[in-house]
Amino acid sequence: MLKKILSLFLILLPINAFALIEVDITRGNLNPLPLAVSPLSIDENSRKSFQKLLKKENIGSEISIIVENNLKTSGLFNPLDKKAFLQAPDIANLKPRFEDWNLIKAQALITGKVNYVDDKLRVEFRLWDVLAAKEMMALAFTTVPNNWRRVGHIISDKVYERLTGEKGYFDTRIIYVSEEGPKTQRIKKLAIMDQDGANNKFLTLGNELVLTPRFNPASQMVTYLSYFKNMPRVYLLDIETGTQEVVGDFPGMTFAPRFSPDGKKIIMSFAKDGKSDIYTMDLENRIVEKITNHPSIDTSPSYSPDGKLITFNSDRSGYQQIYVMKNDGSDVKRISFGNGLYGTPVWSPRGDLIAFTKLHKGKFYIGVMRTDGSGERLLTENYYQEAPSWSPNGRVLIFYRETKTNSKGEGFSAKLWSIDLTGYNERQIKTPTDASDPSWSSLLSN
Amino acid sequence: MRLNKILKNTLLVLLACIALSACATKKEVATDIQGQMQGDVYTGTDTVEYLADGVPDRVFFATNESILTTASRETLRAQAGWLRKNSSINVVLEGHADERGTREYNLALGERRANAAKDYLMTYGISSDRITVLSYGKERPVDSGSNPLAWSKNRRSVTVKAN
């Protein structure tokens, strides 16, 4: 839906092919690139039109603030203080005085302008290499005014991609479980928000327990676990229409659902007689296939991005460990051999890593390992945290963290956090209520 | 000289013994005061409700385990006796885990615990038609504490009347 509304086209401008600026994404936030985000300029008529429509005094500034925040939270960029800017936004967009931007140590500059054209929002922006005194990129978008936040996210993605050489992750959403009430009787609702926490919306009312929502990587569908009528079952939810349906006709608990990378299948666990096995269901022909068959607990399955392999959690060795198998269930190999227990394996969208939760000596860790189990790296340690979910570019993990209660059982909280694959840039993502089980969407546009 | 040394050593050993036994006594007293766990299985009655006189509604488990303890089997035999006498009553076995585990694995573990209880009831003649298993994983703790005693109360299978 949104994708159709948003048209995107390139302005034809000669741009020099090679740039001097480069951001090394693998290094973490040791040296974030200093950059200036000049407020998008806006003519007085357009400003007034948008003020009436969107209740924002200056939509140009608002959009540039979104870009600034996104680039800053990535940990790779250091947006400079606007007070130090010498050049007016409209003039800078025509032709920056590079000496001025150089003076405040900006290595890159973002300029642009906003117009109100035929009831639509038209935004153009340019990215400049200050040291080389060259334009690196120029793009324009036209969209419905209500999409103004997404315009900010798309600009952020384009800048991120141009400067790092990898796709961004800003024009995305996060689905999660909102939590309220005492720990013994938590009320849980599905909720969705933009990646930066804006536009939070509750999708269920909290009448029944809901857990582990996950996005379809190919559409705006979500699969999750609901205790509707006290029967824990895997459900499908279409976010656009709100329609829900139960997945498959199983006599017992189905749980731990995830989509296949093409979005055509759901993989999940089915528990019966004290055993949990992994099944898939084809969403088109509804054919159910049993993938694992073992007296142990087999759960938390996740496909490799090419769909050929599955990583999952099993206690067949006696304790929770991580395994990899072919998508037909053959060739099962254990890959976690470190000290402690391992759970919640999730395959990176880049294919090279598996993120996991580890429990060792009373501490919980979020970590990554290669898909053969080598190169284990623990990114963060805490009292309780689990359930990592990858950003669509495979550079950031989002997960949830719970606090320890005091001797009276008070002081419990659950919050969403994100951390870079490098182990740097750990941040809390603000939510209106307590939150858990986050899942990151794919890029809404490309 | 030599004797002196031997005496000294003996004395040291004796002193050590006294110290140790003092420790041991102290420890025993400590467990007695707490008195609610054996290994890490809850043995207290704080949270226990009763289906009928002398029929506790729940059994407790060790960390990551679904094995029934001697006390659990006794409880379940009492439940089976009560269910035989009340043949029109059906039950839901609600399986639970503590908060120190990943959500999805705990859902499976809760199911496994409730099934351990179900299997035992069945060996005492209760038909599987009368028993439904429902796992809550770590979603419904009875004790919100973040300590081993609270966790031990939460690792449980509770037999609940369904009708």
HADDOCK unambig.tbl for C-alpha pairs under 7 A between the chains (distance, minus, plus):
assign (segid A and resid 183 and name CA) (segid B and resid 144 and name CA) 5.88 0.50 0.50
assign (segid A and resid 184 and name CA) (segid B and resid 140 and name CA) 5.32 0.50 0.50
assign (segid A and resid 184 and name CA) (segid B and resid 141 and name CA) 5.06 0.50 0.50
assign (segid A and resid 184 and name CA) (segid B and resid 142 and name CA) 5.83 0.50 0.50
assign (segid A and resid 184 and name CA) (segid B and resid 143 and name CA) 6.90 0.50 0.50
assign (segid A and resid 184 and name CA) (segid B and resid 144 and name CA) 6.15 0.50 0.50
assign (segid A and resid 185 and name CA) (segid B and resid 140 and name CA) 6.32 0.50 0.50
assign (segid A and resid 256 and name CA) (segid B and resid 104 and name CA) 5.99 0.50 0.50
assign (segid A and resid 271 and name CA) (segid B and resid 108 and name CA) 6.65 0.50 0.50
assign (segid A and resid 273 and name CA) (segid B and resid 115 and name CA) 5.86 0.50 0.50
assign (segid A and resid 274 and name CA) (segid B and resid 111 and name CA) 5.72 0.50 0.50
assign (segid A and resid 274 and name CA) (segid B and resid 112 and name CA) 3.77 0.50 0.50
assign (segid A and resid 274 and name CA) (segid B and resid 115 and name CA) 5.36 0.50 0.50
assign (segid A and resid 275 and name CA) (segid B and resid 112 and name CA) 6.66 0.50 0.50
assign (segid A and resid 276 and name CA) (segid B and resid 108 and name CA) 6.31 0.50 0.50
assign (segid A and resid 297 and name CA) (segid B and resid 108 and name CA) 6.49 0.50 0.50
assign (segid A and resid 299 and name CA) (segid B and resid 104 and name CA) 6.94 0.50 0.50
assign (segid A and resid 299 and name CA) (segid B and resid 105 and name CA) 6.63 0.50 0.50
assign (segid A and resid 300 and name CA) (segid B and resid 104 and name CA) 6.48 0.50 0.50
assign (segid A and resid 343 and name CA) (segid B and resid 102 and name CA) 6.53 0.50 0.50
assign (segid A and resid 386 and name CA) (segid B and resid 102 and name CA) 6.48 0.50 0.50
assign (segid A and resid 404 and name CA) (segid B and resid 146 and name CA) 5.61 0.50 0.50
assign (segid A and resid 405 and name CA) (segid B and resid 145 and name CA) 5.80 0.50 0.50
assign (segid A and resid 405 and name CA) (segid B and resid 146 and name CA) 5.33 0.50 0.50
assign (segid A and resid 406 and name CA) (segid B and resid 145 and name CA) 6.88 0.50 0.50
assign (segid A and resid 407 and name CA) (segid B and resid 145 and name CA) 6.47 0.50 0.50
assign (segid A and resid 408 and name CA) (segid B and resid 145 and name CA) 6.69 0.50 0.50
assign (segid A and resid 409 and name CA) (segid B and resid 144 and name CA) 4.89 0.50 0.50
assign (segid A and resid 409 and name CA) (segid B and resid 145 and name CA) 4.14 0.50 0.50
assign (segid A and resid 409 and name CA) (segid B and resid 146 and name CA) 6.87 0.50 0.50
